[in-house]
Amino acid sequence: MNISIEQLQAFVCVARCGSFSAAARELGKAQSSISEQVAALEINFNAPLFDRTQHKPQLTDIGRSLLRNARALLVDLQDMEDKANSLSLNEDSSLTFAYDELVMPASFLYDVLSRFDERFPYVEFEVLQLPSEDILNLTREGRVNVGVRIFQESSALAIEGVNSNFIGQINLRQVAAPDHPLAALQEITEYEMHTSRKLALASVTHDPAFIHPSAANRVWYVSDLHNLLELVRRGYGYCWAPLHIAEEEVRAGRLVYLDITAQVVSQPWGVEVLATRQRPQGVSGDWLVDVLSQYPSRAVSRLD
């Protein structure tokens, strides 16, 4: 069996147009050429695809069944050609993006994903939601191509294996449930903080106690922000939350701000976009870095 693309195109076009002459006009070929292509396909299949006894060719039962396969094959071939053209333009064949949900609201994430899909439909894309320390480690190792993380600016150092682009700062507030014992205090001392449970996001690549040094004597580590906030709402402890998240929770009455001397951390937290140096970055990776560097969320206060 020797089936060509031209034969499949002729078959599908005749079925769609309803005649050999109309198909010939659409494909820009002679009617005799279209007839020959369809006849050759029928020989390959050893079965008639059209009933030619009527005024216009009608699909046979076999033709109607094989038409679905022919259309699917042509779509796959076009998809293969488009993907090959895309890769030849130095687009990444695959890309892994990691973000810390403390700093990136879902609305912005979905906007980025929508724009990425429209611009790079053939790039295999992986999205990871991770704590900032994990994003740093995995980007440094080359497991992640591009990431967005928060970090304490007082400890910011040049990172080997990673390109970083500082894009702003984020404010954190301490919050707890309205009925938490800390919420009833007029002034919270270091002793009260030390004896109360703190809730913090866990890391899978680093010792969490190193990432979250705390005055609290008791700490619970939670793998994701959703469950972390739910535990805080239920009164299991207090936590640091980005201002854009804390405001929403307080406005809804689910959490309250804790009355401490400094509501914003004394050492500001920065926000940066990371790109790995462990493997070459293509056009789509560079595009993603550029878009993230223009981060419009009010969670980030631009410094420029």
C-alpha positions as a Markdown table, in Angstrom:
| # | Residue | x | y | z |
|---|---|---|---|---|
| 1 | Met | 0.0 | 0.0 | 0.0 |
| 2 | Asn | 1.4 | 3.4 | -1.1 |
| 3 | Ile | -0.8 | 6.2 | 0.1 |
| 4 | Ser | 0.2 | 9.8 | -0.5 |
| 5 | Ile | -0.8 | 13.0 | 1.1 |
| 6 | Glu | -2.2 | 14.2 | -2.3 |
| 7 | Gln | -4.5 | 11.2 | -2.5 |
| 8 | Leu | -5.8 | 11.9 | 1.0 |
| 9 | Gln | -6.3 | 15.6 | 0.3 |
| 10 | Ala | -8.2 | 14.8 | -2.9 |
| 11 | Phe | -10.4 | 12.3 | -1.1 |
| 12 | Val | -11.3 | 14.7 | 1.7 |
| 13 | Cys | -11.8 | 17.6 | -0.6 |
| 14 | Val | -14.2 | 15.8 | -2.9 |
| 15 | Ala | -16.2 | 14.6 | 0.1 |
| 16 | Arg | -16.4 | 18.2 | 1.4 |
| 17 | Cys | -17.1 | 19.9 | -1.9 |
| 18 | Gly | -19.5 | 17.3 | -3.3 |
| 19 | Ser | -17.9 | 17.0 | -6.7 |
| 20 | Phe | -14.6 | 16.3 | -8.5 |
| 21 | Ser | -14.7 | 19.6 | -10.4 |
| 22 | Ala | -15.3 | 21.7 | -7.2 |
| 23 | Ala | -12.5 | 19.9 | -5.5 |
| 24 | Ala | -10.2 | 20.5 | -8.4 |
| 25 | Arg | -10.9 | 24.3 | -8.3 |
| 26 | Glu | -10.3 | 24.4 | -4.5 |
| 27 | Leu | -7.0 | 22.5 | -4.8 |
| 28 | Gly | -5.9 | 24.4 | -7.9 |
| 29 | Lys | -5.5 | 21.2 | -10.0 |
| 30 | Ala | -7.0 | 19.6 | -13.1 |
| 31 | Gln | -10.2 | 17.6 | -12.5 |
| 32 | Ser | -8.5 | 14.6 | -14.2 |
| 33 | Ser | -5.7 | 14.8 | -11.6 |
| 34 | Ile | -8.2 | 14.7 | -8.7 |
| 35 | Ser | -10.0 | 11.8 | -10.2 |
| 36 | Glu | -6.7 | 9.9 | -10.6 |
| 37 | Gln | -5.7 | 10.6 | -7.0 |
| 38 | Val | -9.0 | 9.3 | -5.7 |
| 39 | Ala | -8.9 | 6.3 | -8.0 |
| 40 | Ala | -5.4 | 5.4 | -6.8 |
| 41 | Leu | -6.6 | 5.6 | -3.2 |
| 42 | Glu | -9.4 | 3.2 | -4.0 |
| 43 | Ile | -6.9 | 0.8 | -5.5 |
| 44 | Asn | -4.8 | 1.1 | -2.4 |
| 45 | Phe | -7.9 | 0.3 | -0.2 |
| 46 | Asn | -9.3 | -2.2 | -2.6 |
| 47 | Ala | -12.7 | -0.7 | -2.1 |
| 48 | Pro | -14.8 | 2.1 | -3.7 |
| 49 | Leu | -14.9 | 5.4 | -1.8 |
| 50 | Phe | -17.6 | 7.1 | -3.9 |
| 51 | Asp | -20.7 | 5.9 | -5.7 |
| 52 | Arg | -20.3 | 7.6 | -9.2 |
| 53 | Thr | -23.6 | 6.3 | -10.6 |
| 54 | Gln | -25.5 | 9.4 | -9.5 |
| 55 | His | -25.2 | 13.0 | -10.7 |
| 56 | Lys | -22.8 | 13.9 | -7.9 |
| 57 | Pro | -20.4 | 11.4 | -6.2 |
| 58 | Gln | -21.8 | 10.0 | -3.0 |
| 59 | Leu | -19.7 | 8.4 | -0.3 |
| 60 | Thr | -20.0 | 4.7 | 0.1 |
| 61 | Asp | -20.3 | 3.2 | 3.6 |
| 62 | Ile | -16.6 | 2.3 | 3.4 |
| 63 | Gly | -15.7 | 5.8 | 2.2 |
| 64 | Arg | -17.7 | 7.4 | 5.0 |
| 65 | Ser | -15.9 | 5.3 | 7.5 |
| 66 | Leu | -12.4 | 6.0 | 6.1 |
| 67 | Leu | -13.1 | 9.7 | 5.7 |
| 68 | Arg | -12.7 | 10.2 | 9.5 |
| 69 | Asn | -9.3 | 8.5 | 9.4 |
| 70 | Ala | -8.2 | 10.5 | 6.4 |
| 71 | Arg | -9.1 | 13.8 | 8.0 |
| 72 | Ala | -7.3 | 12.8 | 11.2 |
| 73 | Leu | -4.2 | 11.9 | 9.3 |
| 74 | Leu | -4.1 | 15.2 | 7.5 |
| 75 | Val | -4.6 | 17.1 | 10.7 |
| 76 | Asp | -1.7 | 15.1 | 12.3 |
| 77 | Leu | 0.5 | 15.8 | 9.3 |
| 78 | Gln | -0.3 | 19.5 | 9.4 |
| 79 | Asp | 0.4 | 19.5 | 13.2 |
| 80 | Met | 3.7 | 17.8 | 12.6 |
| 81 | Glu | 4.7 | 20.3 | 10.0 |
| 82 | Asp | 3.7 | 23.2 | 12.2 |
| 83 | Lys | 5.6 | 21.8 | 15.1 |
| 84 | Ala | 8.8 | 21.2 | 13.0 |
| 85 | Asn | 8.6 | 24.8 | 11.8 |
| 86 | Ser | 8.2 | 26.0 | 15.4 |
| 87 | Leu | 11.2 | 24.0 | 16.6 |
| 88 | Ser | 13.3 | 25.2 | 13.7 |
| 89 | Leu | 12.8 | 28.8 | 15.0 |
| 90 | Asn | 14.7 | 27.9 | 18.2 |
| 91 | Glu | 11.6 | 27.4 | 20.3 |
| 92 | Asp | 11.9 | 25.1 | 23.3 |
| 93 | Ser | 10.6 | 21.6 | 22.7 |
| 94 | Ser | 9.6 | 21.6 | 26.4 |
| 95 | Leu | 9.6 | 24.1 | 29.2 |
| 96 | Thr | 9.1 | 23.8 | 33.0 |
| 97 | Phe | 7.8 | 26.9 | 34.9 |
| 98 | Ala | 7.6 | 27.0 | 38.7 |
| 99 | Tyr | 6.0 | 29.7 | 40.8 |
| 100 | Asp | 5.4 | 30.4 | 44.5 |
| 101 | Glu | 1.7 | 31.0 | 45.1 |
| 102 | Leu | 2.5 | 33.4 | 47.8 |
| 103 | Val | 3.5 | 35.9 | 45.2 |
| 104 | Met | 1.6 | 35.0 | 42.1 |
| 105 | Pro | -2.2 | 35.2 | 42.1 |
| 106 | Ala | -4.1 | 32.7 | 40.1 |
| 107 | Ser | -5.6 | 35.3 | 37.8 |
| 108 | Phe | -2.1 | 36.4 | 36.6 |
| 109 | Leu | -0.9 | 32.8 | 36.2 |
| 110 | Tyr | -3.9 | 31.9 | 34.0 |
| 111 | Asp | -3.3 | 35.1 | 31.9 |
| 112 | Val | 0.3 | 34.0 | 31.3 |
| 113 | Leu | -0.7 | 30.5 | 30.4 |
| 114 | Ser | -3.3 | 31.7 | 28.0 |
| 115 | Arg | -0.8 | 34.0 | 26.2 |
| 116 | Phe | 1.8 | 31.3 | 26.2 |
| 117 | Asp | -0.6 | 28.8 | 24.6 |
| 118 | Glu | -1.6 | 31.2 | 21.9 |
| 119 | Arg | 2.0 | 32.1 | 21.1 |
| 120 | Phe | 3.7 | 28.7 | 21.5 |
| 121 | Pro | 1.1 | 26.0 | 21.0 |
| 122 | Tyr | 3.6 | 23.2 | 20.2 |
| 123 | Val | 5.9 | 23.7 | 23.3 |
| 124 | Glu | 5.3 | 21.0 | 26.0 |
| 125 | Phe | 4.7 | 23.0 | 29.1 |
| 126 | Glu | 4.9 | 21.9 | 32.7 |
| 127 | Val | 3.7 | 24.1 | 35.6 |
| 128 | Leu | 4.9 | 23.5 | 39.2 |
| 129 | Gln | 3.6 | 25.2 | 42.3 |
| 130 | Leu | 6.4 | 25.2 | 44.8 |
| 131 | Pro | 7.9 | 27.0 | 47.8 |
| 132 | Ser | 10.5 | 29.6 | 46.8 |
| 133 | Glu | 13.4 | 27.7 | 48.2 |
| 134 | Asp | 12.5 | 24.7 | 46.0 |
| 135 | Ile | 12.2 | 26.9 | 43.0 |
| 136 | Leu | 15.7 | 28.2 | 43.5 |
| 137 | Asn | 17.2 | 24.7 | 44.0 |
| 138 | Leu | 15.4 | 23.1 | 41.1 |
| 139 | Thr | 16.2 | 26.1 | 38.7 |
| 140 | Arg | 19.9 | 25.9 | 39.8 |
| 141 | Glu | 19.9 | 22.1 | 39.0 |
| 142 | Gly | 18.2 | 22.7 | 35.6 |
| 143 | Arg | 15.0 | 20.8 | 36.5 |
| 144 | Val | 13.1 | 24.1 | 36.2 |
| 145 | Asn | 13.7 | 26.5 | 33.3 |
| 146 | Val | 12.0 | 29.6 | 34.6 |
| 147 | Gly | 10.7 | 30.4 | 38.1 |
| 148 | Val | 9.2 | 33.2 | 40.2 |
| 149 | Arg | 10.2 | 33.3 | 43.9 |
| 150 | Ile | 10.4 | 35.6 | 46.9 |
| 151 | Phe | 13.5 | 36.0 | 49.0 |
| 152 | Gln | 14.9 | 38.0 | 51.9 |
| 153 | Glu | 16.8 | 40.8 | 50.3 |
| 154 | Ser | 19.2 | 40.9 | 53.3 |
| 155 | Ser | 20.5 | 37.5 | 52.3 |
| 156 | Ala | 20.5 | 38.0 | 48.5 |
| 157 | Leu | 23.6 | 36.7 | 46.9 |
| 158 | Ala | 24.7 | 35.9 | 43.3 |
| 159 | Ile | 23.5 | 32.4 | 42.6 |
| 160 | Glu | 25.6 | 30.0 | 40.6 |
| 161 | Gly | 23.8 | 28.4 | 37.6 |
| 162 | Val | 20.9 | 30.9 | 37.6 |
| 163 | Asn | 20.2 | 34.2 | 36.0 |
| 164 | Ser | 18.0 | 36.4 | 38.2 |
| 165 | Asn | 15.9 | 39.5 | 37.5 |
| 166 | Phe | 14.7 | 41.5 | 40.4 |
| 167 | Ile | 11.2 | 42.8 | 39.8 |
| 168 | Gly | 10.0 | 44.3 | 43.1 |
| 169 | Gln | 9.2 | 43.8 | 46.7 |
| 170 | Ile | 6.3 | 42.2 | 48.6 |
| 171 | Asn | 4.9 | 43.0 | 52.1 |
| 172 | Leu | 4.0 | 40.3 | 54.5 |
| 173 | Arg | 1.6 | 40.5 | 57.4 |
| 174 | Gln | 1.0 | 38.2 | 60.4 |
| 175 | Val | -2.5 | 36.9 | 60.5 |
| 176 | Ala | -4.6 | 34.5 | 62.7 |
| 177 | Ala | -8.2 | 33.5 | 63.1 |
| 178 | Pro | -10.5 | 36.0 | 64.8 |
| 179 | Asp | -10.9 | 33.6 | 67.8 |
| 180 | His | -7.2 | 32.8 | 68.1 |
| 181 | Pro | -5.7 | 33.8 | 71.5 |
| 182 | Leu | -3.2 | 36.1 | 69.9 |
| 183 | Ala | -6.0 | 38.1 | 68.2 |
| 184 | Ala | -7.4 | 39.2 | 71.6 |
| 185 | Leu | -4.1 | 40.7 | 72.8 |
| 186 | Gln | -3.6 | 44.5 | 72.6 |
| 187 | Glu | 0.1 | 44.1 | 72.2 |
| 188 | Ile | 1.9 | 40.9 | 71.3 |
| 189 | Thr | 5.2 | 40.3 | 72.9 |
| 190 | Glu | 8.1 | 38.1 | 71.8 |
| 191 | Tyr | 7.0 | 35.7 | 74.5 |
| 192 | Glu | 3.5 | 35.2 | 73.1 |
| 193 | Met | 5.0 | 34.7 | 69.6 |
| 194 | His | 7.4 | 32.2 | 71.0 |
| 195 | Thr | 4.7 | 30.1 | 72.8 |
| 196 | Ser | 2.3 | 30.2 | 69.9 |
| 197 | Arg | 2.3 | 27.8 | 66.9 |
| 198 | Lys | 3.5 | 29.2 | 63.6 |
| 199 | Leu | 2.3 | 27.7 | 60.3 |
| 200 | Ala | 4.6 | 27.8 | 57.3 |
| 201 | Leu | 5.0 | 26.4 | 53.9 |
| 202 | Ala | 7.1 | 23.3 | 53.7 |
| 203 | Ser | 10.0 | 22.6 | 51.3 |
| 204 | Val | 10.8 | 19.2 | 49.7 |
| 205 | Thr | 14.4 | 20.1 | 48.8 |
| 206 | His | 15.6 | 21.8 | 52.0 |
| 207 | Asp | 15.3 | 21.6 | 55.7 |
| 208 | Pro | 12.2 | 23.7 | 56.4 |
| 209 | Ala | 13.6 | 25.0 | 59.7 |
| 210 | Phe | 16.4 | 26.6 | 57.8 |
| 211 | Ile | 14.0 | 28.4 | 55.4 |
| 212 | His | 11.6 | 29.6 | 58.1 |
| 213 | Pro | 13.8 | 30.6 | 61.1 |
| 214 | Ser | 11.3 | 31.6 | 63.7 |
| 215 | Ala | 10.9 | 32.8 | 67.2 |
| 216 | Ala | 8.0 | 30.4 | 67.6 |
| 217 | Asn | 8.7 | 27.3 | 69.7 |
| 218 | Arg | 6.2 | 25.3 | 67.8 |
| 219 | Val | 6.0 | 25.2 | 64.0 |
| 220 | Trp | 3.8 | 23.2 | 61.6 |
| 221 | Tyr | 4.8 | 22.9 | 58.0 |
| 222 | Val | 2.2 | 22.6 | 55.3 |
| 223 | Ser | 2.8 | 21.7 | 51.6 |
| 224 | Asp | 0.4 | 24.2 | 50.0 |
| 225 | Leu | -1.1 | 27.7 | 50.6 |
| 226 | His | -4.7 | 26.5 | 50.4 |
| 227 | Asn | -4.3 | 24.1 | 53.4 |
| 228 | Leu | -2.0 | 26.5 | 55.2 |
| 229 | Leu | -4.7 | 29.2 | 55.2 |
| 230 | Glu | -7.4 | 26.7 | 56.1 |
| 231 | Leu | -5.5 | 25.6 | 59.2 |
| 232 | Val | -5.0 | 29.3 | 60.2 |
| 233 | Arg | -8.7 | 30.0 | 59.7 |
| 234 | Arg | -9.4 | 27.0 | 62.0 |
| 235 | Gly | -7.2 | 28.4 | 64.7 |
| 236 | Tyr | -4.3 | 26.0 | 64.6 |
| 237 | Gly | -1.7 | 28.8 | 64.5 |
| 238 | Tyr | -0.7 | 32.1 | 62.9 |
| 239 | Cys | 1.2 | 32.7 | 59.7 |
| 240 | Trp | 2.9 | 35.3 | 57.6 |
| 241 | Ala | 0.8 | 36.1 | 54.5 |
| 242 | Pro | 1.5 | 38.4 | 51.5 |
| 243 | Leu | -0.5 | 41.6 | 51.8 |
| 244 | His | -2.7 | 40.9 | 48.8 |
| 245 | Ile | -3.8 | 37.6 | 50.3 |
| 246 | Ala | -4.1 | 38.9 | 53.9 |
| 247 | Glu | -6.3 | 41.8 | 52.8 |
| 248 | Glu | -8.7 | 39.5 | 51.1 |
| 249 | Glu | -8.9 | 37.2 | 54.1 |
| 250 | Val | -9.3 | 40.0 | 56.6 |
| 251 | Arg | -12.0 | 41.8 | 54.4 |
| 252 | Ala | -14.0 | 38.5 | 54.3 |
| 253 | Gly | -13.7 | 38.2 | 58.1 |
| 254 | Arg | -11.9 | 34.9 | 58.0 |
| 255 | Leu | -8.6 | 36.3 | 59.5 |
| 256 | Val | -7.4 | 39.3 | 61.4 |
| 257 | Tyr | -4.1 | 41.2 | 61.5 |
| 258 | Leu | -2.1 | 40.6 | 64.7 |
| 259 | Asp | -1.3 | 43.7 | 66.7 |
| 260 | Ile | 2.4 | 43.7 | 66.7 |
| 261 | Thr | 4.9 | 46.5 | 66.5 |
| 262 | Ala | 6.1 | 46.0 | 62.9 |
| 263 | Gln | 3.4 | 44.6 | 60.6 |
| 264 | Val | 5.8 | 44.5 | 57.7 |
| 265 | Val | 8.9 | 42.3 | 58.0 |
| 266 | Ser | 11.9 | 44.4 | 59.1 |
| 267 | Gln | 13.9 | 42.9 | 56.2 |
| 268 | Pro | 11.9 | 43.4 | 53.0 |
| 269 | Trp | 11.2 | 40.4 | 50.8 |
| 270 | Gly | 12.1 | 40.7 | 47.1 |
| 271 | Val | 10.5 | 39.1 | 44.1 |
| 272 | Glu | 12.6 | 37.8 | 41.3 |
| 273 | Val | 12.4 | 35.8 | 38.1 |
| 274 | Leu | 14.9 | 33.0 | 37.7 |
| 275 | Ala | 16.2 | 31.3 | 34.6 |
| 276 | Thr | 18.4 | 28.3 | 34.6 |
| 277 | Arg | 21.9 | 28.3 | 33.0 |
| 278 | Gln | 22.1 | 24.5 | 33.0 |
| 279 | Arg | 20.4 | 24.1 | 29.6 |
| 280 | Pro | 20.0 | 26.5 | 26.6 |
| 281 | Gln | 17.0 | 28.8 | 26.7 |
| 282 | Gly | 14.9 | 29.0 | 23.5 |
| 283 | Val | 12.5 | 31.7 | 22.3 |
| 284 | Ser | 9.6 | 30.6 | 24.4 |
| 285 | Gly | 11.8 | 30.6 | 27.6 |
| 286 | Asp | 13.0 | 34.1 | 26.9 |
| 287 | Trp | 9.5 | 35.3 | 26.2 |
| 288 | Leu | 8.3 | 33.9 | 29.5 |
| 289 | Val | 11.1 | 35.6 | 31.4 |
| 290 | Asp | 10.2 | 38.9 | 29.7 |
| 291 | Val | 6.4 | 38.6 | 30.5 |
| 292 | Leu | 7.1 | 37.7 | 34.1 |
| 293 | Ser | 9.5 | 40.6 | 34.5 |
| 294 | Gln | 6.6 | 42.9 | 33.6 |
| 295 | Tyr | 4.6 | 41.4 | 36.5 |
| 296 | Pro | 1.5 | 43.7 | 37.0 |
| 297 | Ser | 0.1 | 42.3 | 40.2 |
| 298 | Arg | -0.4 | 44.6 | 43.1 |
| 299 | Ala | 1.3 | 42.0 | 45.2 |
| 300 | Val | 4.5 | 43.4 | 43.9 |
| 301 | Ser | 5.5 | 47.0 | 44.4 |
| 302 | Arg | 7.7 | 48.1 | 41.5 |
| 303 | Leu | 10.8 | 50.1 | 42.4 |
| 304 | Asp | 11.5 | 51.8 | 39.1 |
